[in-house]
Amino acid sequence: MTSNSTEKTPAALYLEHLDKIFQVEPAFYREASNTEGLPGLTAIVYKDIPEKGYTTAFTYGLSLGTHAEWTLGRPELCICVASDNDAWGQVAAYIANRLRGDCPFLYGQTINFGTRISEDSDMDAFFIFAPSILDREEYTDIDVGTDYKINIAGLYPMYADETDAYEKLGLKDFWHHPDYDNYSVNRKKVTI
């Protein structure tokens, strides 16, 4: 079997998919791999998306790993916050790199980051859910020319001490709580 030199890599096809959606040039931040035999992670960061003062970022490289629970595709992460601090996008790649192979990144799952995520917020944890900035067809079954598809999972910052309220309320009621704003990095804590 011969290789066609014009074939696009999975990374190029994934980036093409994002470029069709946002149509602006992102910034790229590389994270050296923590997993032997796998390349590092990249944060793909879009400034002022969906509006001025926001940061929207995606990972690439999480899907290069494997996990027993990834039967319907492999995830990449998306974070979208009302902040212009690039740390929010970089932390998504950091988390994906540290947890690749160990964490399935399933909807509803929480991740305690253990320290402040960014200097402009006291938030120190995340939960996983569908990415609010994308339509379903934009975040599911993304063809990257491999034997698996990519599904983008939303990474939502929260306060670690909200975890009890999150677990008691459940994802749906937490999301619709009057104090919850999925873009704010300085919102009131959700309590019950």
C-alpha positions as CSV (number, residue, x, y, z in Angstrom):
1,M,0.0,0.0,0.0
2,T,1.4,3.4,-0.9
3,S,0.9,6.6,0.9
4,N,-0.7,9.6,-0.9
5,S,1.4,12.7,-0.1
6,T,-1.7,14.8,-0.4
7,E,-3.6,13.0,2.4
8,K,-4.3,15.2,5.4
9,T,-3.3,14.2,8.9
10,P,-6.0,13.8,11.6
11,A,-4.7,17.0,13.2
12,A,-5.1,18.9,9.9
13,L,-8.6,17.6,9.3
14,Y,-9.6,18.5,12.9
15,L,-8.2,22.0,12.5
16,E,-10.0,22.3,9.1
17,H,-13.3,21.4,10.9
18,L,-12.7,24.2,13.5
19,D,-11.6,26.7,10.8
20,K,-14.9,26.2,9.0
21,I,-16.8,27.1,12.2
22,F,-14.8,30.1,13.4
23,Q,-13.1,31.4,10.3
24,V,-10.4,33.2,12.3
25,E,-6.8,32.3,12.9
26,P,-6.3,30.8,16.4
27,A,-3.2,30.8,18.6
28,F,-1.5,27.5,19.4
29,Y,0.0,26.4,22.7
30,R,1.9,23.1,22.9
31,E,2.1,20.9,25.9
32,A,4.8,18.3,26.0
33,S,3.4,14.8,26.3
34,N,3.1,13.0,29.7
35,T,2.4,9.7,28.0
36,E,5.3,7.8,26.5
37,G,4.8,7.0,22.9
38,L,2.2,9.7,22.3
39,P,2.7,13.2,21.0
40,G,2.0,16.2,23.2
41,L,-1.2,18.1,23.4
42,T,-2.1,21.4,21.7
43,A,-4.4,24.1,22.9
44,I,-6.1,25.9,19.9
45,V,-7.2,29.2,21.3
46,Y,-9.7,31.6,19.7
47,K,-9.8,35.2,21.1
48,D,-13.0,37.2,21.1
49,I,-15.2,34.2,20.2
50,P,-18.2,34.2,20.6
51,E,-17.8,37.9,21.4
52,K,-15.2,40.5,22.5
53,G,-13.5,39.6,25.8
54,Y,-14.2,35.9,25.5
55,T,-11.8,33.0,25.0
56,T,-12.8,29.8,23.3
57,A,-10.2,27.0,23.1
58,F,-10.0,23.4,22.0
59,T,-7.6,20.6,22.6
60,Y,-5.9,18.3,20.1
61,G,-4.1,15.2,21.3
62,L,-6.5,13.8,23.9
63,S,-8.1,11.6,21.1
64,L,-4.7,10.1,20.3
65,G,-4.9,8.1,23.5
66,T,-7.3,5.4,24.3
67,H,-9.7,4.6,27.1
68,A,-12.0,1.6,27.6
69,E,-15.1,3.8,27.8
70,W,-14.5,5.5,24.5
71,T,-16.7,3.3,22.4
72,L,-18.6,6.0,20.3
73,G,-15.6,8.1,19.5
74,R,-12.7,9.8,21.2
75,P,-13.0,13.2,23.0
76,E,-11.2,16.5,22.6
77,L,-12.1,19.3,25.0
78,C,-13.6,22.7,24.5
79,I,-13.7,25.6,27.0
80,C,-15.4,28.9,26.5
81,V,-15.3,31.7,29.1
82,A,-15.9,35.4,29.5
83,S,-12.2,36.1,30.0
84,D,-9.4,37.2,27.7
85,N,-6.8,35.3,29.7
86,D,-5.1,32.6,27.6
87,A,-4.6,30.5,30.7
88,W,-8.2,29.2,30.3
89,G,-7.3,27.6,26.9
90,Q,-3.9,26.4,28.1
91,V,-5.4,24.6,31.1
92,A,-7.6,22.5,28.9
93,A,-4.6,21.0,27.2
94,Y,-2.8,20.6,30.5
95,I,-5.8,18.6,31.9
96,A,-6.1,16.5,28.8
97,N,-2.4,15.8,28.9
98,R,-2.4,14.9,32.7
99,L,-5.5,12.7,32.5
100,R,-5.1,11.2,29.0
101,G,-5.7,7.4,29.3
102,D,-7.0,7.6,32.9
103,C,-10.1,9.9,32.6
104,P,-12.9,9.1,30.2
105,F,-14.2,12.8,30.2
106,L,-17.8,11.7,30.3
107,Y,-20.8,14.1,30.6
108,G,-21.5,14.9,34.3
109,Q,-18.0,14.0,35.5
110,T,-16.2,16.5,37.7
111,I,-12.4,17.2,37.8
112,N,-10.8,18.9,40.9
113,F,-8.0,21.0,39.5
114,G,-6.6,21.5,43.0
115,T,-5.6,25.2,42.6
116,R,-6.9,28.3,41.0
117,I,-7.3,27.8,37.3
118,S,-6.4,31.4,36.4
119,E,-5.4,34.6,38.1
120,D,-8.7,36.2,37.1
121,S,-10.9,33.7,39.0
122,D,-11.1,31.6,42.2
123,M,-12.5,28.6,40.3
124,D,-10.5,25.5,40.9
125,A,-12.5,22.6,39.3
126,F,-14.4,21.6,36.2
127,F,-17.3,19.5,35.0
128,I,-17.9,17.9,31.6
129,F,-20.9,18.5,29.4
130,A,-21.9,19.2,25.8
131,P,-20.1,22.3,24.5
132,S,-22.6,25.2,24.6
133,I,-20.8,27.2,21.9
134,L,-21.3,24.5,19.2
135,D,-24.3,22.9,17.5
136,R,-24.6,19.2,17.9
137,E,-23.4,18.4,14.3
138,E,-20.3,20.6,15.0
139,Y,-19.2,18.6,18.1
140,T,-20.1,15.0,17.3
141,D,-18.8,12.4,14.8
142,I,-16.0,14.6,13.4
143,D,-14.2,12.7,10.7
144,V,-10.4,12.9,11.0
145,G,-9.6,10.2,8.5
146,T,-9.0,7.5,11.1
147,D,-10.9,4.4,12.4
148,Y,-12.5,6.6,15.1
149,K,-14.4,9.9,15.1
150,I,-13.8,12.8,17.5
151,N,-16.6,14.1,19.8
152,I,-15.9,17.4,21.5
153,A,-16.7,17.6,25.2
154,G,-17.3,20.9,27.0
155,L,-15.0,21.7,30.0
156,Y,-16.9,24.0,32.4
157,P,-15.1,25.8,35.3
158,M,-16.6,25.6,38.7
159,Y,-15.6,26.0,42.4
160,A,-14.4,22.8,44.0
161,D,-16.7,23.5,47.0
162,E,-19.7,23.5,44.7
163,T,-19.2,19.7,44.1
164,D,-21.7,18.7,46.8
165,A,-24.3,21.0,45.4
166,Y,-23.6,19.7,41.9
167,E,-24.0,16.1,43.0
168,K,-27.1,16.8,45.0
169,L,-28.8,18.9,42.3
170,G,-27.6,16.9,39.3
171,L,-26.2,18.3,36.1
172,K,-29.5,19.6,34.7
173,D,-30.6,21.5,37.8
174,F,-27.1,22.8,38.5
175,W,-27.0,24.1,34.9
176,H,-30.3,25.9,35.3
177,H,-29.6,27.2,38.8
178,P,-30.1,31.0,39.0
179,D,-26.5,31.5,40.2
180,Y,-25.0,29.4,37.4
181,D,-23.6,31.2,34.3
182,N,-21.6,28.8,32.1
183,Y,-19.4,31.6,30.7
184,S,-18.7,33.6,33.9
185,V,-15.4,32.9,35.7
186,N,-16.5,35.1,38.7
187,R,-20.1,34.1,39.2
188,K,-21.7,33.4,42.6
189,K,-21.2,29.9,44.0
190,V,-24.2,27.6,43.6
191,T,-25.4,26.5,47.0
192,I,-28.4,24.5,48.1
